[in-house]
Amino acid sequence: MLAHAKCMRDNGVSRFTNPTMSGGNSQPGGDPNPAAPSIDSSSPTYKKAREACKPKLLDGLDGMQ
């Protein structure tokens, strides 16, 4: 998940956060504030980064959660 977050930032989604640990479980990275999203997941930059970084995703995860 860390490689995916770094890839998203390297491909223009600069606010994409790193995954974190919470209660012994890994939480995927993504928008720094999902309650008030600051990343436009419909933007061309986001879509391009998502496609470029798809190989770095773990099975069952689809990036920004």
PDB file of N, H, CA, C and O in Angstrom:
ATOM      1  N   MET A   1       0.825  -1.195   0.000  1.00  0.00           N
ATOM      2  CA  MET A   1       0.000   0.000   0.000  1.00  0.00           C
ATOM      3  C   MET A   1       0.868   1.257   0.000  1.00  0.00           C
ATOM      4  O   MET A   1       0.491   2.275  -0.580  1.00  0.00           O
ATOM      5  N   LEU A   2       2.027   1.184   0.651  1.00  0.00           N
ATOM      6  H   LEU A   2       2.333   0.357   1.122  1.00  0.00           H
ATOM      7  CA  LEU A   2       2.924   2.334   0.666  1.00  0.00           C
ATOM      8  C   LEU A   2       3.426   2.628  -0.750  1.00  0.00           C
ATOM      9  O   LEU A   2       3.502   3.787  -1.159  1.00  0.00           O
ATOM     10  N   ALA A   3       3.766   1.572  -1.494  1.00  0.00           N
ATOM     11  H   ALA A   3       3.704   0.631  -1.162  1.00  0.00           H
ATOM     12  CA  ALA A   3       4.230   1.765  -2.873  1.00  0.00           C
ATOM     13  C   ALA A   3       3.133   2.393  -3.728  1.00  0.00           C
ATOM     14  O   ALA A   3       3.423   3.220  -4.593  1.00  0.00           O
ATOM     15  N   HIS A   4       1.886   2.013  -3.499  1.00  0.00           N
ATOM     16  H   HIS A   4       1.651   1.341  -2.797  1.00  0.00           H
ATOM     17  CA  HIS A   4       0.773   2.584  -4.248  1.00  0.00           C
ATOM     18  C   HIS A   4       0.603   4.063  -3.922  1.00  0.00           C
ATOM     19  O   HIS A   4       0.425   4.881  -4.824  1.00  0.00           O
ATOM     20  N   ALA A   5       0.656   4.411  -2.632  1.00  0.00           N
ATOM     21  H   ALA A   5       0.800   3.746  -1.899  1.00  0.00           H
ATOM     22  CA  ALA A   5       0.511   5.812  -2.227  1.00  0.00           C
ATOM     23  C   ALA A   5       1.625   6.667  -2.831  1.00  0.00           C
ATOM     24  O   ALA A   5       1.372   7.766  -3.324  1.00  0.00           O
ATOM     25  N   LYS A   6       2.854   6.161  -2.789  1.00  0.00           N
ATOM     26  H   LYS A   6       3.059   5.268  -2.388  1.00  0.00           H
ATOM     27  CA  LYS A   6       3.981   6.903  -3.358  1.00  0.00           C
ATOM     28  C   LYS A   6       3.800   7.072  -4.862  1.00  0.00           C
ATOM     29  O   LYS A   6       4.063   8.144  -5.407  1.00  0.00           O
ATOM     30  N   CYS A   7       3.355   6.019  -5.527  1.00  0.00           N
ATOM     31  H   CYS A   7       3.142   5.148  -5.084  1.00  0.00           H
ATOM     32  CA  CYS A   7       3.118   6.078  -6.964  1.00  0.00           C
ATOM     33  C   CYS A   7       2.066   7.126  -7.298  1.00  0.00           C
ATOM     34  O   CYS A   7       2.235   7.889  -8.249  1.00  0.00           O
ATOM     35  N   MET A   8       0.981   7.173  -6.525  1.00  0.00           N
ATOM     36  H   MET A   8       0.844   6.553  -5.752  1.00  0.00           H
ATOM     37  CA  MET A   8      -0.061   8.164  -6.775  1.00  0.00           C
ATOM     38  C   MET A   8       0.509   9.581  -6.664  1.00  0.00           C
ATOM     39  O   MET A   8       0.214  10.438  -7.497  1.00  0.00           O
ATOM     40  N   ARG A   9       1.319   9.824  -5.643  1.00  0.00           N
ATOM     41  H   ARG A   9       1.560   9.128  -4.967  1.00  0.00           H
ATOM     42  CA  ARG A   9       1.939  11.163  -5.492  1.00  0.00           C
ATOM     43  C   ARG A   9       2.906  11.435  -6.641  1.00  0.00           C
ATOM     44  O   ARG A   9       2.928  12.537  -7.190  1.00  0.00           O
ATOM     45  N   ASP A  10       3.703  10.432  -7.002  1.00  0.00           N
ATOM     46  H   ASP A  10       3.685   9.538  -6.556  1.00  0.00           H
ATOM     47  CA  ASP A  10       4.668  10.608  -8.095  1.00  0.00           C
ATOM     48  C   ASP A  10       3.980  10.892  -9.426  1.00  0.00           C
ATOM     49  O   ASP A  10       4.592  11.442 -10.341  1.00  0.00           O
ATOM     50  N   ASN A  11       2.707  10.516  -9.531  1.00  0.00           N
ATOM     51  H   ASN A  11       2.209  10.069  -8.787  1.00  0.00           H
ATOM     52  CA  ASN A  11       1.959  10.714 -10.771  1.00  0.00           C
ATOM     53  C   ASN A  11       0.975  11.871 -10.679  1.00  0.00           C
ATOM     54  O   ASN A  11      -0.001  11.914 -11.428  1.00  0.00           O
ATOM     55  N   GLY A  12       1.221  12.813  -9.766  1.00  0.00           N
ATOM     56  H   GLY A  12       2.014  12.778  -9.158  1.00  0.00           H
ATOM     57  CA  GLY A  12       0.474  14.062  -9.764  1.00  0.00           C
ATOM     58  C   GLY A  12      -0.606  14.233  -8.713  1.00  0.00           C
ATOM     59  O   GLY A  12      -1.212  15.302  -8.633  1.00  0.00           O
ATOM     60  N   VAL A  13      -0.871  13.200  -7.893  1.00  0.00           N
ATOM     61  H   VAL A  13      -0.379  12.332  -7.958  1.00  0.00           H
ATOM     62  CA  VAL A  13      -1.890  13.335  -6.848  1.00  0.00           C
ATOM     63  C   VAL A  13      -1.145  13.606  -5.535  1.00  0.00           C
ATOM     64  O   VAL A  13      -1.023  12.727  -4.682  1.00  0.00           O
ATOM     65  N   SER A  14      -0.659  14.825  -5.396  1.00  0.00           N
ATOM     66  H   SER A  14      -0.758  15.539  -6.090  1.00  0.00           H
ATOM     67  CA  SER A  14       0.273  15.178  -4.320  1.00  0.00           C
ATOM     68  C   SER A  14      -0.308  15.035  -2.916  1.00  0.00           C
ATOM     69  O   SER A  14       0.450  14.848  -1.964  1.00  0.00           O
ATOM     70  N   ARG A  15      -1.618  15.116  -2.758  1.00  0.00           N
ATOM     71  H   ARG A  15      -2.234  15.267  -3.531  1.00  0.00           H
ATOM     72  CA  ARG A  15      -2.221  15.036  -1.425  1.00  0.00           C
ATOM     73  C   ARG A  15      -2.556  13.607  -0.994  1.00  0.00           C
ATOM     74  O   ARG A  15      -3.082  13.411   0.102  1.00  0.00           O
ATOM     75  N   PHE A  16      -2.264  12.604  -1.830  1.00  0.00           N
ATOM     76  H   PHE A  16      -1.836  12.763  -2.720  1.00  0.00           H
ATOM     77  CA  PHE A  16      -2.557  11.208  -1.503  1.00  0.00           C
ATOM     78  C   PHE A  16      -1.695  10.798  -0.308  1.00  0.00           C
ATOM     79  O   PHE A  16      -0.468  10.882  -0.362  1.00  0.00           O
ATOM     80  N   THR A  17      -2.345  10.355   0.769  1.00  0.00           N
ATOM     81  H   THR A  17      -3.342  10.286   0.812  1.00  0.00           H
ATOM     82  CA  THR A  17      -1.624  10.044   2.008  1.00  0.00           C
ATOM     83  C   THR A  17      -1.106   8.612   2.032  1.00  0.00           C
ATOM     84  O   THR A  17      -1.582   7.745   1.299  1.00  0.00           O
ATOM     85  N   ASN A  18      -0.112   8.386   2.898  1.00  0.00           N
ATOM     86  H   ASN A  18       0.275   9.090   3.493  1.00  0.00           H
ATOM     87  CA  ASN A  18       0.422   7.051   3.125  1.00  0.00           C
ATOM     88  C   ASN A  18      -0.569   6.229   3.937  1.00  0.00           C
ATOM     89  O   ASN A  18      -1.404   6.788   4.649  1.00  0.00           O
ATOM     90  N   PRO A  19      -0.481   4.903   3.835  1.00  0.00           N
ATOM     91  CA  PRO A  19      -1.299   4.057   4.704  1.00  0.00           C
ATOM     92  C   PRO A  19      -0.863   4.232   6.155  1.00  0.00           C
ATOM     93  O   PRO A  19       0.256   4.667   6.427  1.00  0.00           O
ATOM     94  N   THR A  20      -1.748   3.894   7.076  1.00  0.00           N
ATOM     95  H   THR A  20      -2.657   3.541   6.855  1.00  0.00           H
ATOM     96  CA  THR A  20      -1.444   4.001   8.505  1.00  0.00           C
ATOM     97  C   THR A  20      -1.813   2.695   9.202  1.00  0.00           C
ATOM     98  O   THR A  20      -2.484   1.838   8.627  1.00  0.00           O
ATOM     99  N   MET A  21      -1.369   2.560  10.434  1.00  0.00           N
ATOM    100  H   MET A  21      -0.824   3.256  10.901  1.00  0.00           H
ATOM    101  CA  MET A  21      -1.745   1.424  11.266  1.00  0.00           C
ATOM    102  C   MET A  21      -2.741   1.916  12.310  1.00  0.00           C
ATOM    103  O   MET A  21      -2.553   2.974  12.910  1.00  0.00           O
ATOM    104  N   SER A  22      -3.801   1.140  12.521  1.00  0.00           N
ATOM    105  H   SER A  22      -3.953   0.280  12.034  1.00  0.00           H
ATOM    106  CA  SER A  22      -4.804   1.485  13.516  1.00  0.00           C
ATOM    107  C   SER A  22      -5.326   0.194  14.142  1.00  0.00           C
ATOM    108  O   SER A  22      -5.922  -0.639  13.460  1.00  0.00           O
ATOM    109  N   GLY A  23      -5.101   0.038  15.422  1.00  0.00           N
ATOM    110  H   GLY A  23      -4.617   0.714  15.976  1.00  0.00           H
ATOM    111  CA  GLY A  23      -5.575  -1.155  16.115  1.00  0.00           C
ATOM    112  C   GLY A  23      -4.974  -2.433  15.575  1.00  0.00           C
ATOM    113  O   GLY A  23      -5.619  -3.482  15.593  1.00  0.00           O
ATOM    114  N   GLY A  24      -3.749  -2.358  15.097  1.00  0.00           N
ATOM    115  H   GLY A  24      -3.224  -1.506  15.082  1.00  0.00           H
ATOM    116  CA  GLY A  24      -3.075  -3.529  14.549  1.00  0.00           C
ATOM    117  C   GLY A  24      -3.444  -3.844  13.113  1.00  0.00           C
ATOM    118  O   GLY A  24      -2.982  -4.843  12.562  1.00  0.00           O
ATOM    119  N   ASN A  25      -4.264  -3.012  12.502  1.00  0.00           N
ATOM    120  H   ASN A  25      -4.639  -2.201  12.949  1.00  0.00           H
ATOM    121  CA  ASN A  25      -4.674  -3.212  11.110  1.00  0.00           C
ATOM    122  C   ASN A  25      -4.149  -2.075  10.244  1.00  0.00           C
ATOM    123  O   ASN A  25      -4.090  -0.925  10.679  1.00  0.00           O
ATOM    124  N   SER A  26      -3.777  -2.404   9.037  1.00  0.00           N
ATOM    125  H   SER A  26      -3.825  -3.338   8.684  1.00  0.00           H
ATOM    126  CA  SER A  26      -3.308  -1.408   8.084  1.00  0.00           C
ATOM    127  C   SER A  26      -4.503  -0.741   7.416  1.00  0.00           C
ATOM    128  O   SER A  26      -5.424  -1.412   6.951  1.00  0.00           O
ATOM    129  N   GLN A  27      -4.476   0.588   7.375  1.00  0.00           N
ATOM    130  H   GLN A  27      -3.728   1.134   7.752  1.00  0.00           H
ATOM    131  CA  GLN A  27      -5.519   1.381   6.724  1.00  0.00           C
ATOM    132  C   GLN A  27      -4.937   1.981   5.451  1.00  0.00           C
ATOM    133  O   GLN A  27      -3.898   2.638   5.510  1.00  0.00           O
ATOM    134  N   PRO A  28      -5.578   1.774   4.296  1.00  0.00           N
ATOM    135  CA  PRO A  28      -5.031   2.308   3.048  1.00  0.00           C
ATOM    136  C   PRO A  28      -4.915   3.830   3.075  1.00  0.00           C
ATOM    137  O   PRO A  28      -5.639   4.512   3.800  1.00  0.00           O
ATOM    138  N   GLY A  29      -4.002   4.338   2.279  1.00  0.00           N
ATOM    139  H   GLY A  29      -3.415   3.784   1.690  1.00  0.00           H
ATOM    140  CA  GLY A  29      -3.860   5.779   2.117  1.00  0.00           C
ATOM    141  C   GLY A  29      -4.949   6.315   1.210  1.00  0.00           C
ATOM    142  O   GLY A  29      -5.787   5.563   0.711  1.00  0.00           O
ATOM    143  N   GLY A  30      -4.929   7.598   1.006  1.00  0.00           N
ATOM    144  H   GLY A  30      -4.249   8.209   1.411  1.00  0.00           H
ATOM    145  CA  GLY A  30      -5.923   8.214   0.123  1.00  0.00           C
ATOM    146  C   GLY A  30      -6.106   9.667   0.449  1.00  0.00           C
ATOM    147  O   GLY A  30      -5.140  10.380   0.718  1.00  0.00           O
ATOM    148  N   ASP A  31      -7.329  10.104   0.426  1.00  0.00           N
ATOM    149  H   ASP A  31      -8.114   9.524   0.207  1.00  0.00           H
ATOM    150  CA  ASP A  31      -7.639  11.500   0.703  1.00  0.00           C
ATOM    151  C   ASP A  31      -7.328  11.800   2.167  1.00  0.00           C
ATOM    152  O   ASP A  31      -7.702  11.027   3.049  1.00  0.00           O
ATOM    153  N   PRO A  32      -6.646  12.916   2.436  1.00  0.00           N
ATOM    154  CA  PRO A  32      -6.309  13.235   3.827  1.00  0.00           C
ATOM    155  C   PRO A  32      -7.532  13.450   4.713  1.00  0.00           C
ATOM    156  O   PRO A  32      -7.437  13.299   5.931  1.00  0.00           O
ATOM    157  N   ASN A  33      -8.665  13.795   4.135  1.00  0.00           N
ATOM    158  H   ASN A  33      -8.742  13.918   3.145  1.00  0.00           H
ATOM    159  CA  ASN A  33      -9.877  14.006   4.918  1.00  0.00           C
ATOM    160  C   ASN A  33     -11.079  13.470   4.139  1.00  0.00           C
ATOM    161  O   ASN A  33     -11.764  14.232   3.458  1.00  0.00           O
ATOM    162  N   PRO A  34     -11.339  12.155   4.236  1.00  0.00           N
ATOM    163  CA  PRO A  34     -12.434  11.573   3.445  1.00  0.00           C
ATOM    164  C   PRO A  34     -13.808  12.195   3.713  1.00  0.00           C
ATOM    165  O   PRO A  34     -14.680  12.159   2.844  1.00  0.00           O
ATOM    166  N   ALA A  35     -14.008  12.763   4.905  1.00  0.00           N
ATOM    167  H   ALA A  35     -13.300  12.792   5.611  1.00  0.00           H
ATOM    168  CA  ALA A  35     -15.295  13.393   5.218  1.00  0.00           C
ATOM    169  C   ALA A  35     -15.506  14.668   4.400  1.00  0.00           C
ATOM    170  O   ALA A  35     -16.643  15.049   4.122  1.00  0.00           O
ATOM    171  N   ALA A  36     -14.423  15.320   4.020  1.00  0.00           N
ATOM    172  H   ALA A  36     -13.499  15.011   4.245  1.00  0.00           H
ATOM    173  CA  ALA A  36     -14.475  16.515   3.173  1.00  0.00           C
ATOM    174  C   ALA A  36     -13.368  16.368   2.124  1.00  0.00           C
ATOM    175  O   ALA A  36     -12.319  17.004   2.227  1.00  0.00           O
ATOM    176  N   PRO A  37     -13.608  15.529   1.121  1.00  0.00           N
ATOM    177  CA  PRO A  37     -12.564  15.185   0.152  1.00  0.00           C
ATOM    178  C   PRO A  37     -11.877  16.391  -0.497  1.00  0.00           C
ATOM    179  O   PRO A  37     -12.521  17.355  -0.911  1.00  0.00           O
ATOM    180  N   SER A  38     -10.559  16.299  -0.569  1.00  0.00           N
ATOM    181  H   SER A  38     -10.036  15.515  -0.233  1.00  0.00           H
ATOM    182  CA  SER A  38      -9.788  17.339  -1.238  1.00  0.00           C
ATOM    183  C   SER A  38      -9.132  16.810  -2.511  1.00  0.00           C
ATOM    184  O   SER A  38      -8.494  17.561  -3.248  1.00  0.00           O
ATOM    185  N   ILE A  39      -9.292  15.517  -2.761  1.00  0.00           N
ATOM    186  H   ILE A  39      -9.810  14.907  -2.161  1.00  0.00           H
ATOM    187  CA  ILE A  39      -8.769  14.914  -3.983  1.00  0.00           C
ATOM    188  C   ILE A  39      -9.950  14.649  -4.910  1.00  0.00           C
ATOM    189  O   ILE A  39     -10.915  13.989  -4.527  1.00  0.00           O
ATOM    190  N   ASP A  40      -9.866  15.162  -6.115  1.00  0.00           N
ATOM    191  H   ASP A  40      -9.081  15.698  -6.427  1.00  0.00           H
ATOM    192  CA  ASP A  40     -10.938  14.973  -7.106  1.00  0.00           C
ATOM    193  C   ASP A  40     -10.683  13.669  -7.852  1.00  0.00           C
ATOM    194  O   ASP A  40      -9.867  13.623  -8.772  1.00  0.00           O
ATOM    195  N   SER A  41     -11.385  12.611  -7.453  1.00  0.00           N
ATOM    196  H   SER A  41     -12.049  12.648  -6.705  1.00  0.00           H
ATOM    197  CA  SER A  41     -11.170  11.301  -8.058  1.00  0.00           C
ATOM    198  C   SER A  41     -11.701  11.216  -9.491  1.00  0.00           C
ATOM    199  O   SER A  41     -11.495  10.204 -10.162  1.00  0.00           O
ATOM    200  N   SER A  42     -12.374  12.253  -9.965  1.00  0.00           N
ATOM    201  H   SER A  42     -12.541  13.075  -9.420  1.00  0.00           H
ATOM    202  CA  SER A  42     -12.854  12.258 -11.352  1.00  0.00           C
ATOM    203  C   SER A  42     -11.948  13.088 -12.264  1.00  0.00           C
ATOM    204  O   SER A  42     -12.213  13.206 -13.461  1.00  0.00           O
ATOM    205  N   SER A  43     -10.885  13.662 -11.705  1.00  0.00           N
ATOM    206  H   SER A  43     -10.670  13.566 -10.733  1.00  0.00           H
ATOM    207  CA  SER A  43      -9.994  14.483 -12.526  1.00  0.00           C
ATOM    208  C   SER A  43      -9.144  13.604 -13.446  1.00  0.00           C
ATOM    209  O   SER A  43      -8.858  12.454 -13.111  1.00  0.00           O
ATOM    210  N   PRO A  44      -8.744  14.132 -14.590  1.00  0.00           N
ATOM    211  CA  PRO A  44      -7.880  13.377 -15.506  1.00  0.00           C
ATOM    212  C   PRO A  44      -6.554  12.962 -14.841  1.00  0.00           C
ATOM    213  O   PRO A  44      -6.053  11.866 -15.091  1.00  0.00           O
ATOM    214  N   THR A  45      -5.995  13.831 -14.003  1.00  0.00           N
ATOM    215  H   THR A  45      -6.403  14.722 -13.800  1.00  0.00           H
ATOM    216  CA  THR A  45      -4.731  13.507 -13.325  1.00  0.00           C
ATOM    217  C   THR A  45      -4.906  12.311 -12.408  1.00  0.00           C
ATOM    218  O   THR A  45      -4.080  11.398 -12.408  1.00  0.00           O
ATOM    219  N   TYR A  46      -5.982  12.310 -11.623  1.00  0.00           N
ATOM    220  H   TYR A  46      -6.654  13.052 -11.624  1.00  0.00           H
ATOM    221  CA  TYR A  46      -6.235  11.199 -10.706  1.00  0.00           C
ATOM    222  C   TYR A  46      -6.445   9.903 -11.483  1.00  0.00           C
ATOM    223  O   TYR A  46      -5.884   8.865 -11.133  1.00  0.00           O
ATOM    224  N   LYS A  47      -7.251   9.966 -12.531  1.00  0.00           N
ATOM    225  H   LYS A  47      -7.708  10.809 -12.816  1.00  0.00           H
ATOM    226  CA  LYS A  47      -7.534   8.766 -13.324  1.00  0.00           C
ATOM    227  C   LYS A  47      -6.266   8.204 -13.956  1.00  0.00           C
ATOM    228  O   LYS A  47      -6.064   6.990 -13.986  1.00  0.00           O
ATOM    229  N   LYS A  48      -5.417   9.093 -14.458  1.00  0.00           N
ATOM    230  H   LYS A  48      -5.581  10.079 -14.433  1.00  0.00           H
ATOM    231  CA  LYS A  48      -4.161   8.659 -15.079  1.00  0.00           C
ATOM    232  C   LYS A  48      -3.248   8.023 -14.020  1.00  0.00           C
ATOM    233  O   LYS A  48      -2.640   6.982 -14.271  1.00  0.00           O
ATOM    234  N   ALA A  49      -3.154   8.642 -12.850  1.00  0.00           N
ATOM    235  H   ALA A  49      -3.648   9.487 -12.646  1.00  0.00           H
ATOM    236  CA  ALA A  49      -2.319   8.102 -11.774  1.00  0.00           C
ATOM    237  C   ALA A  49      -2.860   6.755 -11.308  1.00  0.00           C
ATOM    238  O   ALA A  49      -2.095   5.817 -11.084  1.00  0.00           O
ATOM    239  N   ARG A  50      -4.152   6.664 -11.167  1.00  0.00           N
ATOM    240  H   ARG A  50      -4.774   7.425 -11.349  1.00  0.00           H
ATOM    241  CA  ARG A  50      -4.774   5.410 -10.720  1.00  0.00           C
ATOM    242  C   ARG A  50      -4.449   4.271 -11.680  1.00  0.00           C
ATOM    243  O   ARG A  50      -4.143   3.161 -11.246  1.00  0.00           O
ATOM    244  N   GLU A  51      -4.512   4.540 -12.972  1.00  0.00           N
ATOM    245  H   GLU A  51      -4.761   5.442 -13.324  1.00  0.00           H
ATOM    246  CA  GLU A  51      -4.193   3.515 -13.963  1.00  0.00           C
ATOM    247  C   GLU A  51      -2.712   3.141 -13.910  1.00  0.00           C
ATOM    248  O   GLU A  51      -2.360   1.963 -13.973  1.00  0.00           O
ATOM    249  N   ALA A  52      -1.841   4.159 -13.792  1.00  0.00           N
ATOM    250  H   ALA A  52      -2.127   5.116 -13.741  1.00  0.00           H
ATOM    251  CA  ALA A  52      -0.402   3.908 -13.740  1.00  0.00           C
ATOM    252  C   ALA A  52      -0.003   3.123 -12.499  1.00  0.00           C
ATOM    253  O   ALA A  52       0.959   2.356 -12.530  1.00  0.00           O
ATOM    254  N   CYS A  53      -0.740   3.312 -11.408  1.00  0.00           N
ATOM    255  H   CYS A  53      -1.521   3.935 -11.384  1.00  0.00           H
ATOM    256  CA  CYS A  53      -0.377   2.699 -10.125  1.00  0.00           C
ATOM    257  C   CYS A  53      -1.142   1.410  -9.839  1.00  0.00           C
ATOM    258  O   CYS A  53      -0.894   0.760  -8.823  1.00  0.00           O
ATOM    259  N   LYS A  54      -2.045   1.041 -10.700  1.00  0.00           N
ATOM    260  H   LYS A  54      -2.246   1.569 -11.526  1.00  0.00           H
ATOM    261  CA  LYS A  54      -2.871  -0.150 -10.484  1.00  0.00           C
ATOM    262  C   LYS A  54      -2.041  -1.398 -10.163  1.00  0.00           C
ATOM    263  O   LYS A  54      -2.450  -2.179  -9.303  1.00  0.00           O
ATOM    264  N   PRO A  55      -0.890  -1.619 -10.819  1.00  0.00           N
ATOM    265  CA  PRO A  55      -0.103  -2.825 -10.509  1.00  0.00           C
ATOM    266  C   PRO A  55       0.428  -2.858  -9.067  1.00  0.00           C
ATOM    267  O   PRO A  55       0.820  -3.919  -8.582  1.00  0.00           O
ATOM    268  N   LYS A  56       0.445  -1.730  -8.393  1.00  0.00           N
ATOM    269  H   LYS A  56       0.126  -0.868  -8.787  1.00  0.00           H
ATOM    270  CA  LYS A  56       0.961  -1.674  -7.028  1.00  0.00           C
ATOM    271  C   LYS A  56      -0.103  -1.964  -5.969  1.00  0.00           C
ATOM    272  O   LYS A  56       0.214  -2.068  -4.784  1.00  0.00           O
ATOM    273  N   LEU A  57      -1.351  -2.094  -6.387  1.00  0.00           N
ATOM    274  H   LEU A  57      -1.609  -2.010  -7.350  1.00  0.00           H
ATOM    275  CA  LEU A  57      -2.430  -2.372  -5.442  1.00  0.00           C
ATOM    276  C   LEU A  57      -2.406  -3.822  -4.991  1.00  0.00           C
ATOM    277  O   LEU A  57      -2.052  -4.714  -5.762  1.00  0.00           O
ATOM    278  N   LEU A  58      -2.779  -4.054  -3.751  1.00  0.00           N
ATOM    279  H   LEU A  58      -3.066  -3.329  -3.124  1.00  0.00           H
ATOM    280  CA  LEU A  58      -2.955  -5.404  -3.258  1.00  0.00           C
ATOM    281  C   LEU A  58      -4.306  -5.917  -3.745  1.00  0.00           C
ATOM    282  O   LEU A  58      -5.238  -5.135  -3.931  1.00  0.00           O
ATOM    283  N   ASP A  59      -4.412  -7.224  -3.952  1.00  0.00           N
ATOM    284  H   ASP A  59      -3.655  -7.859  -3.801  1.00  0.00           H
ATOM    285  CA  ASP A  59      -5.702  -7.794  -4.346  1.00  0.00           C
ATOM    286  C   ASP A  59      -6.779  -7.411  -3.334  1.00  0.00           C
ATOM    287  O   ASP A  59      -6.570  -7.494  -2.124  1.00  0.00           O
ATOM    288  N   GLY A  60      -7.914  -6.998  -3.842  1.00  0.00           N
ATOM    289  H   GLY A  60      -8.084  -6.931  -4.825  1.00  0.00           H
ATOM    290  CA  GLY A  60      -9.034  -6.657  -2.973  1.00  0.00           C
ATOM    291  C   GLY A  60      -9.085  -5.190  -2.570  1.00  0.00           C
ATOM    292  O   GLY A  60     -10.070  -4.745  -1.982  1.00  0.00           O
ATOM    293  N   LEU A  61      -8.044  -4.440  -2.876  1.00  0.00           N
ATOM    294  H   LEU A  61      -7.243  -4.801  -3.353  1.00  0.00           H
ATOM    295  CA  LEU A  61      -8.047  -3.007  -2.556  1.00  0.00           C
ATOM    296  C   LEU A  61      -8.081  -2.238  -3.859  1.00  0.00           C
ATOM    297  O   LEU A  61      -7.471  -2.657  -4.843  1.00  0.00           O
ATOM    298  N   ASP A  62      -8.776  -1.135  -3.879  1.00  0.00           N
ATOM    299  H   ASP A  62      -9.271  -0.794  -3.080  1.00  0.00           H
ATOM    300  CA  ASP A  62      -8.862  -0.365  -5.120  1.00  0.00           C
ATOM    301  C   ASP A  62      -8.343   1.044  -4.953  1.00  0.00           C
ATOM    302  O   ASP A  62      -8.865   1.976  -5.565  1.00  0.00           O
ATOM    303  N   GLY A  63      -7.314   1.212  -4.127  1.00  0.00           N
ATOM    304  H   GLY A  63      -6.890   0.455  -3.630  1.00  0.00           H
ATOM    305  CA  GLY A  63      -6.698   2.530  -3.989  1.00  0.00           C
ATOM    306  C   GLY A  63      -7.338   3.320  -2.889  1.00  0.00           C
ATOM    307  O   GLY A  63      -7.431   2.858  -1.752  1.00  0.00           O
ATOM    308  N   MET A  64      -7.781   4.507  -3.218  1.00  0.00           N
ATOM    309  H   MET A  64      -7.705   4.882  -4.141  1.00  0.00           H
ATOM    310  CA  MET A  64      -8.306   5.410  -2.210  1.00  0.00           C
ATOM    311  C   MET A  64      -9.537   4.803  -1.559  1.00  0.00           C
ATOM    312  O   MET A  64     -10.503   4.469  -2.245  1.00  0.00           O
ATOM    313  N   GLN A  65      -9.509   4.662  -0.269  1.00  0.00           N
ATOM    314  H   GLN A  65      -8.724   4.933   0.288  1.00  0.00           H
ATOM    315  CA  GLN A  65     -10.612   4.039   0.450  1.00  0.00           C
ATOM    316  C   GLN A  65     -11.396   5.079   1.194  1.00  0.00           C
ATOM    317  O   GLN A  65     -12.374   4.751   1.866  1.00  0.00           O
TER     318      GLN A  65
END
